[in-house]
Amino acid sequence: MRIPRPGPPRPISPAGRRGLVGIGLALTAAAVGFAGLVAVNAMARQTVREAHTYAFTGTSLSIDVALGDVQIVPGTAGEIIVARRLTYGLRRPVLEERIDGDTFRVSDNNCTADVAFPCHVRWLLQVPRSLSVEVRTVSGSITGLVVFLLDVIPYPTVPVSANGRAQLSVSGKSPAPFPK
């Protein structure tokens, strides 16, 4: 049995050719527009430093951040000082510091299209020693907290789940003053 050979490919009709050219032009325009937007975002990049002091006599601190690093150091009783260094481009991320009953909450949200429009927040919190602390971070580091917590409990543990989120939750009061 003889297998017939396929013939030469049929040429694309003029209408099909125009359609392919139109699709190619649209994709090229989209790629150039996106590259331009990323370049403008890079040129608009800025760093802002802010500090806020809150009178706070509650019992706990809850931190849930997605954008950056958290540093917690002991502060004065009756107040929390939040300092942050925020770096972003065209869109400023949403940051929140609020008192919710007996809990002081700090949170932020991812930037839109983080790969093309990166942003970063570095948090520094000065908190009373008597607070219970809960920290969740998606992509940043937690510093200052271990030294602070070692005086509260001897061996803090940080369970890390499979998706990379670390959650640290500790409560207790230190009987000795924190060294200055």
C-alpha positions in Angstrom: 0.0 0.0 0.0 1.3 3.3 -1.0 1.0 6.4 1.3 0.3 9.5 -0.6 2.7 12.4 -0.1 1.2 15.6 1.2 1.2 18.4 -1.3 2.7 21.8 -0.7 1.1 23.9 2.0 -1.7 26.1 0.9 -0.9 29.8 0.8 -2.5 32.0 3.4 -5.3 34.1 2.0 -4.9 37.9 2.0 -7.6 38.1 4.7 -5.7 35.6 6.9 -2.4 37.4 6.3 -4.0 40.7 7.4 -5.4 39.1 10.5 -2.0 37.7 11.5 -0.3 41.0 10.8 -3.0 42.7 13.0 -2.5 40.3 15.9 1.3 40.8 15.6 0.9 44.6 15.7 -1.4 44.4 18.7 1.0 42.2 20.6 3.9 44.4 19.8 2.0 47.5 20.9 1.0 45.8 24.2 4.6 44.8 24.8 6.0 48.3 24.1 3.3 49.9 26.2 4.0 47.6 29.2 7.8 48.2 28.9 7.1 51.9 28.9 4.9 51.7 32.0 7.6 49.7 33.8 10.2 52.3 32.8 8.0 55.2 34.0 7.4 53.3 37.3 11.2 52.9 37.7 11.7 56.7 37.1 8.9 57.5 39.6 10.5 55.4 42.3 10.7 57.2 45.7 11.5 56.5 49.3 9.4 58.0 52.1 10.2 57.9 55.8 7.4 58.2 58.3 7.1 57.9 62.0 4.0 57.8 64.2 3.5 57.6 68.0 0.4 56.0 69.5 -0.7 56.1 73.1 -1.5 52.4 73.8 -2.3 50.6 77.0 -3.5 47.3 75.4 -2.2 43.8 75.8 -1.1 42.6 72.3 0.6 43.5 69.1 -0.4 41.8 65.8 1.8 42.4 62.7 0.8 40.9 59.3 3.1 42.2 56.5 3.7 41.2 53.0 6.1 43.8 51.7 9.2 43.8 53.8 11.2 43.5 57.0 10.1 44.0 60.6 12.3 45.0 63.5 10.8 45.1 67.0 12.6 46.7 69.9 11.5 47.5 73.4 10.1 50.9 74.0 8.3 53.0 76.6 5.3 51.7 78.5 2.0 53.2 77.4 3.1 54.0 73.8 4.0 52.4 70.5 6.3 54.2 68.0 6.0 53.0 64.4 8.7 54.1 62.0 8.8 52.9 58.4 10.8 53.4 55.3 8.6 52.9 52.2 10.0 52.5 48.7 7.5 52.4 45.8 6.9 53.7 42.2 3.7 54.9 40.7 1.3 53.2 43.2 1.7 53.6 46.9 0.9 50.4 48.7 -1.8 50.3 51.4 -0.4 50.4 54.9 -2.4 50.3 58.1 -1.7 50.9 61.7 -4.6 50.8 64.1 -5.8 50.1 67.6 -8.4 47.3 67.6 -9.6 47.0 71.2 -6.7 45.7 73.3 -4.6 44.9 70.1 -2.4 47.2 68.1 -2.4 46.0 64.5 0.1 46.7 61.7 -0.4 45.5 58.2 0.4 46.1 54.6 -0.7 44.6 51.2 1.3 43.4 48.2 1.9 45.9 45.4 -0.1 45.3 42.2 2.0 43.4 39.7 4.9 43.2 42.1 7.4 42.0 39.5 6.9 45.0 37.3 6.1 47.5 40.1 8.2 46.5 43.1 7.7 48.1 46.5 9.3 47.5 49.9 8.6 48.5 53.5 11.0 48.4 56.4 9.1 48.6 59.7 10.7 49.5 63.1 8.4 49.2 66.0 9.2 50.3 69.6 6.7 48.5 71.8 6.2 48.1 75.6 7.8 44.9 77.0 4.5 43.7 78.4 2.8 43.0 75.1 2.1 39.6 73.6 3.4 39.6 70.0 2.2 37.9 66.9 4.1 38.4 63.6 3.4 37.1 60.1 5.5 38.0 57.2 5.3 36.7 53.6 8.7 37.7 52.2 10.6 39.7 54.8 12.8 39.1 57.8 12.0 39.6 61.5 14.8 41.1 63.5 15.2 42.4 67.0 12.4 40.2 68.1 14.4 37.2 69.1 16.6 39.1 71.5 13.4 40.8 72.9 11.6 37.5 73.2 14.5 35.5 74.8 14.0 37.7 77.8 10.3 36.8 77.9 10.6 33.0 77.3 13.7 30.9 77.2 13.2 29.1 73.8 10.9 30.7 71.3 10.0 28.6 68.3 9.0 29.8 64.8 6.9 27.2 62.9 7.3 27.6 59.2 4.6 26.1 57.0 5.1 24.6 53.5 4.2 27.8 51.7 7.0 29.8 53.4 4.9 31.8 55.8 6.4 32.1 59.3 4.2 32.8 62.2 5.5 33.6 65.6 3.2 34.0 68.6 4.5 34.6 72.1 3.0 36.0 75.2 4.3 36.6 78.7 6.0 39.2 80.8 9.6 39.5 81.6 10.5 39.7 85.3 13.8 41.6 84.6 14.2 44.9 82.9 15.5 44.9 79.3 19.1 46.1 79.1 19.6 49.4 77.4 
